[in-house]
Amino acid sequence: MSQTVARAVDIIGFVSRQPRSLTEIAERLGVHKSTALRILQTLEEAGFVRKDVNGHYAMGFQLIAYGQLALDQVEARSLAHPVLQELGERHGHTVHLGELVGDRIVYVDKIDGRGSVAMGSRIGLPAQTHTAGVAKVITAYQDAATQERILGQATFERYTDTTHTSREALVEDLRRTRARGWAEDDGEHEGYINCVALPVFDARGKVTHGISITALSAVAPLAELRAHLDEFRSAAQRISTELGWKGNTHDGR
């Protein structure tokens, strides 16, 4: 770890226990006040530290927000897993939990289906922005700025005849997704695989997760998956309720 980063980490831990003066922080680091001040100014700009009414440095609100997000992420996967497992056992299809991490949607849980064909998705890997149902459903529910950043990750590489290869086509798909309350992958990455995906809301009413039910199109084409949408939506609602959401997962209210 570089010396500057190590000092910044030390400062964050030091002020998290109680507010500290510039003198105390400089003495803690064993550096001149001007050196400590430069690091503090950078941390303050990022929201990692803040000045209190006495001019002392305390933990910044951005750190509190990140800490809450970390707790939410751990909680979401643990709460969602039994629901995903239940869906997988009942239908025999592959079930995913996706999560918005930075500007990407990442697979954070997966229940493998009973089929013998392996799917390319892996826990910890990003979902294709322009093809994966779970990526599209999460993206569709973001504010304009966040959606713009996510769309910036899309490659629009063609995989099949149904792949969205332009921004305009994907944006239109996202509009339809938001209007009806679910996303679809109509063989857009692998022509023999399709899926439907539903949003998961947290206590703040934000969609940071989504679930998708993925099947071989020869076993369960989109029409069959759509026939179970009420059940899939109910599963997403159960997870949302566990996360503190009081509204309806269909329309976000």
C-alpha positions in Angstrom: 0.0 0.0 0.0 1.4 3.4 -0.9 2.3 5.7 1.9 -0.4 8.3 1.0 -3.1 5.7 0.8 -1.9 4.1 4.1 -2.1 7.5 5.8 -5.6 8.2 4.4 -6.8 4.8 5.7 -5.3 5.6 9.1 -7.0 9.0 9.2 -10.4 7.4 8.4 -10.0 4.9 11.2 -8.7 7.5 13.6 -11.6 10.0 13.1 -14.2 7.3 13.0 -13.8 6.8 16.8 -14.3 10.4 17.6 -13.7 13.9 16.0 -10.0 14.9 15.9 -8.2 18.2 15.5 -5.7 18.8 12.7 -2.9 18.7 15.3 -4.0 15.3 16.6 -4.1 13.9 13.1 -0.7 15.2 12.2 0.8 13.8 15.4 -1.0 10.5 14.8 0.6 10.3 11.3 4.0 11.7 12.4 3.9 14.3 9.7 3.8 18.1 9.4 0.3 19.7 9.6 0.5 20.8 5.9 0.9 17.2 4.8 -2.0 16.0 7.0 -4.1 18.9 5.7 -3.6 18.0 2.1 -4.7 14.4 2.7 -7.7 15.7 4.8 -8.8 18.0 2.0 -8.8 15.2 -0.5 -10.8 13.0 1.9 -13.2 15.8 2.6 -13.8 16.4 -1.1 -14.7 12.7 -1.5 -17.0 12.8 1.5 -14.9 10.5 3.6 -14.3 13.0 6.4 -16.1 16.2 7.4 -15.5 19.1 9.7 -17.8 19.4 12.7 -19.0 22.7 14.4 -15.7 22.8 16.4 -13.5 22.5 13.3 -12.5 19.0 14.1 -12.5 16.2 11.6 -15.1 13.4 11.8 -16.3 10.5 9.7 -17.9 11.7 6.5 -21.4 10.9 5.4 -20.2 9.2 2.2 -18.5 6.6 4.3 -21.8 6.0 6.2 -23.6 5.6 2.9 -21.0 3.1 1.6 -21.2 1.2 4.9 -25.0 0.9 4.5 -24.6 -0.2 0.9 -22.2 -2.9 2.0 -24.7 -4.1 4.6 -27.5 -4.0 2.0 -25.5 -6.1 -0.4 -24.8 -8.8 2.1 -28.3 -8.8 3.4 -29.9 -8.9 -0.1 -28.1 -12.0 -1.2 -28.8 -13.9 2.0 -32.4 -12.9 2.0 -32.9 -13.6 -1.7 -31.2 -17.0 -1.8 -34.1 -19.1 -0.3 -36.5 -17.5 -2.8 -34.2 -18.2 -5.7 -33.7 -21.8 -4.6 -37.5 -22.3 -4.3 -38.0 -21.0 -7.8 -35.2 -23.2 -9.2 -36.6 -26.3 -7.5 -40.1 -25.7 -8.7 -39.4 -24.9 -12.3 -36.0 -26.5 -13.0 -34.7 -23.4 -14.7 -31.6 -21.3 -13.8 -32.3 -18.4 -11.5 -30.0 -15.4 -11.1 -29.8 -12.5 -8.7 -28.1 -9.5 -10.3 -26.8 -6.4 -8.5 -25.9 -2.9 -9.5 -22.3 -2.5 -8.6 -20.9 0.9 -9.7 -21.9 1.2 -13.3 -22.2 -2.5 -14.0 -24.7 -5.2 -13.2 -23.0 -8.2 -11.6 -24.3 -11.7 -11.0 -24.2 -12.2 -7.2 -26.1 -15.4 -6.9 -27.1 -18.2 -9.2 -29.2 -21.4 -8.8 -28.4 -23.8 -11.6 -31.2 -25.4 -13.5 -31.7 -29.1 -14.0 -30.7 -29.0 -17.7 -27.3 -30.5 -18.8 -26.4 -27.4 -20.9 -24.0 -25.0 -19.0 -24.8 -21.3 -19.1 -22.1 -18.7 -19.4 -23.2 -16.7 -16.4 -21.0 -16.9 -13.3 -21.3 -15.4 -9.8 -19.0 -12.3 -9.7 -19.0 -11.7 -13.4 -20.8 -8.8 -15.0 -24.0 -9.3 -17.0 -24.0 -8.1 -20.6 -25.7 -4.7 -20.5 -27.4 -5.0 -23.9 -28.5 -8.6 -23.7 -29.0 -9.9 -20.2 -32.6 -9.6 -18.8 -31.4 -9.0 -15.3 -29.1 -6.1 -16.5 -31.9 -4.6 -18.5 -34.5 -4.7 -15.8 -32.1 -3.0 -13.3 -31.0 -0.4 -15.8 -34.6 0.4 -16.7 -35.4 1.5 -13.2 -32.4 3.9 -12.7 -32.5 7.6 -12.9 -31.3 9.3 -16.1 -27.7 9.9 -14.9 -27.2 6.4 -13.6 -28.7 4.9 -16.7 -26.4 6.9 -18.8 -23.4 5.6 -17.0 -24.6 2.0 -17.3 -25.3 2.4 -21.0 -21.8 3.6 -21.4 -20.6 0.1 -20.6 -22.6 -1.5 -23.4 -20.6 -2.9 -26.3 -23.6 -3.5 -28.6 -21.7 -6.5 -30.0 -23.9 -8.7 -32.1 -24.2 -12.3 -30.8 -27.5 -13.4 -32.5 -30.1 -12.1 -34.8 -32.1 -10.6 -31.8 -29.2 -8.8 -30.2 -29.6 -5.0 -29.8 -26.7 -3.5 -31.7 -27.6 0.1 -31.2 -28.2 2.4 -28.3 -31.6 3.4 -29.7 -32.8 -0.1 -29.8 -31.7 -0.8 -26.2 -33.2 2.4 -24.9 -36.5 1.5 -26.5 -36.3 -2.0 -24.9 -35.6 -0.3 -21.5 -38.7 1.9 -22.0 -40.9 -1.1 -22.6 -39.4 -2.9 -19.7 -40.2 -0.1 -17.3 -43.7 0.3 -18.7 -44.7 -3.4 -18.3 -42.6 -4.2 -15.2 -40.3 -6.9 -16.5 -37.4 -7.5 -18.9 -36.9 -10.2 -21.5 -33.8 -11.8 -23.2 -35.1 -13.3 -26.4 -32.0 -15.3 -27.3 -30.0 -12.1 -27.5 -26.7 -13.5 -26.3 -27.1 -17.2 -26.8 -29.8 -18.0 -29.4 -31.0 -21.2 -27.6 -31.5 -19.4 -24.2 -34.2 -16.9 -23.1 -35.3 -15.4 -19.9 -37.6 -13.0 -18.0 -36.4 -10.7 -15.3 -38.1 -8.7 -12.5 -36.9 -5.7 -10.4 -36.2 -6.0 -6.7 -36.8 -2.8 -4.6 -35.1 -1.9 -1.4 -36.3 0.1 1.6 -35.5 3.3 -0.2 -37.5 2.4 -3.2 -34.4 1.9 -5.3 -33.9 -1.0 -7.7 -30.3 -2.2 -7.0 -31.1 -5.9 -7.6 -33.1 -8.0 -10.0 -34.0 -11.6 -10.5 -34.1 -13.5 -13.7 -35.5 -16.9 -14.7 -33.5 -18.4 -17.6 -34.4 -21.5 -19.6 -33.5 -23.3 -22.8 -36.0 -21.9 -25.4 -36.6 -25.5 -26.5 -37.7 -26.4 -23.0 -39.5 -23.2 -22.0 -39.9 -20.5 -24.7 -40.7 -17.0 -23.7 -44.4 -17.6 -24.0 -44.2 -20.2 -21.3 -42.0 -18.1 -19.0 -44.5 -15.2 -19.4 -47.3 -17.5 -18.3 -45.5 -17.7 -14.9 -44.9 -13.9 -14.5 -47.3 -13.5 -11.6 -45.4 -16.1 -9.7 -42.0 -14.7 -10.6 -43.3 -11.2 -9.7 -44.5 -12.5 -6.3 -41.0 -13.9 -5.7 -39.4 -10.5 -6.4 -42.0 -8.9 -4.2 -41.1 -11.3 -1.3 -37.4 -10.3 -1.6 -38.3 -6.6 -1.8 -40.5 -6.9 1.3 -37.7 -8.6 3.2 -35.5 -5.6 2.2 -38.0 -3.2 3.7 -40.0 -2.2 0.5 -43.6 -1.4 1.2 -44.8 -0.8 -2.3 -45.7 -2.9 -5.4 -42.8 -4.4 -7.5 -44.8 -4.1 -10.7 -44.9 -0.3 -10.9 -42.6 0.8 -8.1 -45.3 2.4 -6.0 
